Amino acid sequence: MEALLDIVDLEKRYAGTTALAGVSLQIQPGEIFALLGPNGAGKTTLIGAVCGLVKKTHGRITLFGMDLDKDPIRPRYDVGLVPQEINFDPFFTVEESLQIQLGYFGKKRDDARVAEVLQALNLQTKAKSPTRTLSGGMKRRLLIAKALVHRPKLLFLDEPTAGVDVELRKDLWSYVRRLRQEGMTVVLTTHYLEEAEELADRVGVINEGRLLVVEDKASLMKRLGERRLDVRFTQAVPSLPEALLQAGVTSTDAGLGATYIERPGGMATGAVLQSLYAAGLPVADVETRRSRLEEVMLRILHAERTAA
C-alpha cells in the first residue's frame, strides 16, 4: 500500500539549532499515528513542514503521491490541522468562522456541512455566539471543527486536549475513533500518554529532532513493556524457593511480600504465581500491573541518553 505521507531525510536548521535531523517517516492511509516526545523534540516543526508553516532545510515530503517541492499547494487542500494555539478571529461567530475556513480551502459556502460539524462536536448551541465568548473547552472543539469542515483526508492533532477537562478529552477520543472509521488518517501529538495509548495504531518517539523509534503500538509494548507482580503473604516468609530467586523474584518488606518483573524472554508471571502456590507459601493478596506507554517512552529516551 502506498504511503499517504512519505517523509524522507527531513531536516530543519535554525541559526545554531537543529530542529529536525534527517527524519524519515511514512504514514499509512487510515491509521492513527502518535508522534511522542518531550517539549522541543521537533514534533510541531515536523507537522509545520508538512502543512507549509515551516520551510524545510533539506529532505523530501510526498503527500498523497505528490512531491511538495513540485506542487506545494494542491495536496495541502486535503490536510486539516488542529494547532496548539487558539488561532481564530474573536469577533466572528462560530458559524462564520467555519464558513470562512471553507473559503480558505477553496470551498463554497456550505450550510449543511457547517451544521454537520457543529452537531458532531456539540457546538450547535454556540453557532451564533462570538468565538471570544466560548469557554476553553469549546474553543478546543472549534479548532477541531475548523480543521474538519473542508473534509480533509489527513488530520494533524497537535496537543488537541491540552488544558481541557477529562470529560471533554474522552469525548474527543470517541470522535477521533469515529473519524478513523470513516477513513480519515490522523497524526496525533500529545503529552497525555494515555491518550496515545488509547488511540494509536502506531507510535513514533522523537527527541532532539531525531526519530528514535517507529513501531506498531502493540509490538512496542510487548517488546519494551514489563509486567509487575506484587504478592503479599499472611506471615513473613524467611526465604523464597531457589528457583524463584534465580528467575528474578525478590523478597520485600522483611519477607511479608515478593515482587517479580516479567520481561521479554523471562519466566511468565502466571508461572511465577503458580510456583508460589505450589511451594505452599501463605499468599494473601496478588496484584499485577502492565507497563504504560509513558513508561515505555521514558525507557526509550533514557536508553538514548545513556548511549549518547
Helices and strands as residue ranges (DSSP letters): E 5-14, E 17-27, E 32-36, H 43-51, E 58-63, E 66-67, G 74-78, E 79-82, H 94-104, H 111-120, G 124-126, G 131-133, H 136-148, E 154-158, H 166-181, E 185-189, H 193-199, E 202-207, E 210-216, H 217-224, E 227-233, H 242-247, E 250-252, G 253-255, E 257-262, H 269-278, E 283-290, H 293-307
